[in-house]
Amino acid sequence: EVHRASRGAWGGSYVDQNIKKLVERILGDKVSRKLTDNDWLRFTRQSIEKAKQSIVNDTDQVFFDVPNEMHTAISECGSSLYEAAKPFSGAKAHCGRLSLDVKLVEDCFKESLDNISQ
């Protein structure tokens, strides 16, 4: 039987939103407010999708490319990606990219996976 998509909490967009919220927590409110919807859309399309596809069984870190707009917003707030990630457990900056422990990213999938398996 075929059912129309309900836009519930089990699709890729829901996971993207969870990853975005995680990155917003790492960057902080001040930086997050400086970023436009287009900046976040670019981050989703260029970084989140690529990162999700890179997760395999033996992955321990997931890397997100950080667009120039994000680096600019961080810098305008008087910080750097390294400084933003430093206090957040499981997050690091590496060569201009954001590196997250795979456990943090897997948590972004948890509710979707739980809803699918019900």
N, C-alpha and C positions, 0 to 999 in steps of 0.2 A: 504494500500500500504506500502511496506517495503522499507526503504531507508538505504543505507550504511552509517555508522557513518562517520561524516565529521571532527571529532576532533575539532569542533567549541567550542565556549566559553559557553558551557552549561553542560559539563560533570563533573564528580567527580574529574578528574585530574586537571581541570581548578580551581576548588574550592581549591584543595590541594595546587596548586601554589600560589593562593591568600593568603592562610593561611601561607605558607612558607614566602612570602614577608612580611607579617605582623610580623612574628616572627623575621625575619632578621632586620626589622626596630627597634624592641624592643632590640635585642641583640647588634645591631650596626655593622658597616661595618667590623671593625677589627676582631670581633669574628666570624662573618659570613664567612669571607675569610679563617679562620682557619679550618672550617668544610669542609670535603670532600663530594663528591656526595654520597658516601655510608653512611656517617653520616646523611645526609638529607633524604636518602631513608629509613633508619632505623626509623628516626623521623616520616616520613610520615606513614609508615606501623604500627608502634607501638603506636604512639601518636595521629596523626591527625585523622586517621580512627576511633580510639576509642573515641576521643573527639566528632567527628561529630555524632556518634551514641548515645551520651549521651545527646544531645540537645532535650529537650521536652518543651512543652508550658510554664511551670512555671520555667524554668531554668533562673537564672540571672548571673551565672558564668559558664564558660567552662574551665575544667582543662586539661592541657597537661602534660603528663609525659615527663620529660626532661632526655634524655639518658646521661649516664656517659660521653660520648664524648663531649657533649655540655657543661656539667659542667666543664670538663677539659679545653676546649677552653676558656670559660669565665674566669676561674681561671688563665690561662696562660696570659690572657690580663689584669690581675691585678684587676679583679672585681669578683662579685658574681651574681647569678641569682637575688637575692633581689635588689642589686644595679642597675643591668641592667633594671629591671622592674620599679623601683621606679619613674623615671621621666616620664614614659609613662602613660598617662591618661587611666585608664581602665585596667591596667595590674598590677599584684601583683605576688610575689613569695610566695608559701605556701607549706611547707614540701617538698622542692626540686622539686615542680611542678610549672608550670606557670599557673596562673589563669587569664583569660581574661573575661571582661564583655561580655555578650552574644551579645550585639549590635555590638561590634567589629567583632565578628565571623560571625554574620548575614550579615554584609557588604561584607564579602568574598564570600557570596552566591548570592549577589544582581544581578550582571550582568548575571550570569547563569540563575537565575529565570526569569529575564526580557526577556532573549532570548527565553526561553521555552514558555512564555506566549504570545509571538508575533504572 
